[in-house]
Amino acid sequence: MPKYYVLVNILLALVVAVAGQAVAEVTPEIQLGARGVMSLNTDIKNNQTTNAVSDFSDTDLMIGFRQKMYNRFRGQLVIGFQFPDAESDLGQVFFHQTFIKIEDKSNILKIGRSRVRTSLLDFPTLRDDDALLLTTVLNPFSNGENSEDHQYGNVLEYSHIFGQRVHFQIHAEHFKESPDTLGAAETDFGLNAVGLLLQYRVPVSQRWNRQIIQSVSIGTNNFLTDRPGYSSEYCQALKNVLFGFVINLKPDPVHFWDLRSQTVYNIGFDEVKEIGDFSDLARAEAIGNYTSIRYLYRRMERPTLQVALSGGYKDFPNATQPTNLFQVAGSLFYRIGFNFDVGLQVQYKEYSGDLRTIYGKNMTRVQFSLIYSIDQLWNNQFDDRESLLNLEHGYIP
Amino acid sequence: MDRRNFLKTSVTISAASLFPAPLLTPEAIAAVPERFPKPMTPTLDGDVKEFHLSVDIIQQEIVPGFKIHTLAFNNQIPGPEIRVTRGDKIRVVFKNNTELNHTIHWHGIFVPWRMDGVPYVTQMPVMPGKQFVYEFVAEPYGTHFYHCHWGTLLHMQAGMYGSFIIEDPDDPIKKQFNYEREYTLLYSAHDVNFIRKELNAMLDRMKERMYLMKHGRFDKERFATFDTKDELIEAVNEGYQPPYVTNRRSPSELPQPNWFTVNGKSYPVTPNLLIKQGENIRVRLINAGTEEHYLHLHGHDFWQVCDDGVPVPQPWQMNTVRLSPGKTIDILIEGKNRGIWTFHDHDTRRVTNNGLYPGGNLLALVYEDTPPEEMELNPMTKKMGLTSLPVVALDE
C-alpha cells in the first residue's frame, strides 16, 4: 500500500525535523501516570483449580511532555510501557504508548503507538482484557497470543470536534501481524486497517450531573486482509461495526449509577464456518454485546466504593454448529487511600460449540487485587480542552 | 519633523508593532483614565447611596496575547471604584452570578460586624445565584478597598478587589498640597496556574455541593463545615480526614505568583500617571495581592501622606515606599522634573511577565508637557524603524 507509506513517511519526517532541533528554554508540562495492578488469581477450569500471583499485567508507567505551540495548537509527546501477561510473547516490557499528538480546540492529530479504536467504551472490570472477546474487535493478523495485539497498534488518527461534544474521527492503523514462523520478527509495518468513529460524548467534567446520556458512539474497523479468492480491497476487508452508549441511571454526586453497553458486529467472511483457531475466531461472522451496571459511592468528593455487575454474550451465526460465548463478572473496588484501591472480582465464562476446542467448557476466575495509580502534572501552563472553565466560560488556547 | 507629523508617525508605528500608543499622543492621554478604576455612580434611595455589584467569571487579557479566566466585579478588574463622602449612608447590593460562593469584605472601613463579609464568622457565604445587601456608614476618611473574603487566597488574586475611597470635603491632604488630579493604583500578584487549577476544582466541588444543598443533603464532613471546634475534633478522632491532610486534598505547595498587575494589567499596558511641570498629583496605592512591593519613582522624591487611609502627622519624603499586602498608602508627587520616569517595584522579580523581564508592575510618570524634541532618537536608532522615546521593549 504505497499511498499510506508516503503519508506516514512525510509525517515521520516532520517529527524528526522538529526533534532534531530541541531548545531547552521553554520548560514543557511534564505528566507522569502510573498504575500498578497486582492480583492473586484463582482459576477453576475443567474442574481443576490453579493459583497464580504472577499477574501484574496492566501495570504501566507513562510520561508525557506537552507544550503550547507558536499558534493555537498544542503538542504532546507520550512514552509509556507496561508489563504484559506472563504468558505473552511480548517480552518483559511492552511499549504500548509512544506517540505525538497535535491539537487545538477542534482538531486532534495523533501518530505513533497507542490504543486502537477496537473498543468504544471502558468497562468496570479489573483488567482491560477481562472481557476481551466481547468488548474488543479482534485483530485478524494476530495469532491470539497477546491481548495487546487487539488493544494497541501503530496509529494515525485525525479527529474533529463539532461544538464540545460531537467527535468525528478517521483512523488508520498498523495492527501487529504475528509472523507465520515461530520466533521470526515482524517486517511489514504498513497500514493494515482503517476506520471511522462518530461519537457524542459529554466531557468528563460534566458527566456526573447529566440527566441521561453520557455518550453514544458508532464506529467501524476495517482490516485490510489478504482474503483468498478475492481481489478487490473492499471484499478483502474484514469489517466490524461497533455501537455503544453510556447512560446515567442516577446522576448523583454521592450515590452514582450508570449503565454502559456495547455491541460489536463482525460482518466476517462467509467462508469461515468452522472455528478451529484464533484466525477463524477473528474472521467468523459474530455479534456480541457486553453491558455493565455500576454503582459508585463518593463519600468525600472522591471515589470510595465501586460495585459493578457486567455480562455479555457473543454468537457466531454463520458457524456450522451453534457456537457462542457467555460471560458474567462481578467486581468490587474499595478505596483505602488516595488513589489506592483494593479489589475483588469474580468472573464466569462459558463456551459452546467450536469455542470449546479453543477455550474449554467454562472457567471461573476469582481475583483479589491491590491497585495504585497516580496522575501527576508539573509545570502546568494551560488548561485542558474539557475543563469546566474552557467548556463553560470560553476556551482559551 | 513638526509636531503634527510626529504624532501621525507615532500612531502608525504603534499600530504596526502592537505596542501601546506613544504616551503623549492625544489618544494616549485620553485613554489614560480608562486604565484606572472608574468610580461607580450610585442611585439615591432617600439619603442612602445605593451601589450594585455583581461577580462573574470572565476572560481577562493581562497583556496583549495572554488571557486567563478570572473572577470580576461588574465584569472588570479591578472592580469599579466606590467613591463616597465621609458619613454617607451606603447600601451595596451584591449579586453572585457565578457557581461559587462569595462575600465582600470592606477593608479598612468601620462597618457593623455583621456587614464585615467574613463567611461563617459574620455571615453565611453568598451562594450561587443569590444576593446580599451590605449597609453601613462611610467611615473613616481615606483610601480603602473591598475584596471577596471567601476562598480569599484564590478569589482575590483571581480579580475580586476594588478601591473604596471615602472623601472629606475638608480634605487635609488637598489643603496641604493643592492637587487636582489623582490616581488609584491597585497592585496584585497572580499565580495564574494556581488560579486556573483551583477555579476548575472549586467549580467542580461547588456543582456537587449545590446539587446536594438543593436536595437538602448538607453533610458537615463532606462540606468540611462544623458548628464548633469540638465537633471537628470529635470527627477527626472518629476517623474524619480534613481536606488539609496530605492524603486527602492538600496541594503540594503554596501559590508562586508569576504575573504582577496594576489595575489588572501588566507592563506594557499598565496605567501611566500623567503630570505637568509644576502640578501636584495624588496617587492612592493599594496592595490587594499577596506580595510585598517596594515602589520606587525615578528622578523624584515624593511625599507619603496617608497610611491605611489615615493622614500621617508629618508627610514623609522618600523615593521608595514599601507596600505590604493589605496596606493602602497615599503619596503626593510634585511635578518638578520634566520627562518620562518609571515607577516600579524594586523587588525586580515583580517587574516580570511569566518570569521574563521587563513586565509586571512597571509603569511611568509621564509629563504631558515634555517637548517632542526631547524624545528624539539618534539617526542610527531611527534606521531600526523606531520613532521616539519611550520605546516599549519586551525582552531586555
Interface residues (C-beta under 8 A of the other chain):
Chain A: S205 W208 N209 D252 P253 V254 R299 M300 E301 R302 G337 F338 N380 Q381 F382 D383 S387 L388 L389 E392 H393 G394 I396
Chain B: I57 I58 Q59 K67 I68 H69 N193 R196 K197 L199 N200 L203 D204 R205 K207 E208 Y211 L212 R217 E221 R222 Q241 N247 R248
